[in-house]
């Protein structure tokens, strides 16, 4: 794991006021990082389900090298954050709602970042 990548996500979550130390301690060993290439982009957050119960979470993201890769990380880590809050419960497959929430976090981050730079 590249420490600077997780640190940048932590910084973004702090900007968004959703930083949770317990979540980052939990998720840091469940993330796989890869170089960002146009040919390879399996970026995702996977729920691990056993007997309809959410048991674990796996995340695949690019190393953070620019704003695009930071937004991908915010998006996938937000999916993981939502799932983290549901660990041990029956998994609800709310993909449309989850996707909208993650996209909203990306937009909110950009809005806050743009306002702080003006």
Buried (B, 14 or more C-beta within 10 A) or exposed (E): EEEEBBEBBBEBBEBBEBBBEEBBEBBBEBBEBEEBEEEEEEBEBBBBEEEEEBEEBBBBBBBBEEEEBBBBBBBBBBBBBBBBEBBEEEBEEEEEEBEEBBBEBBEBBBEBEEEEEE
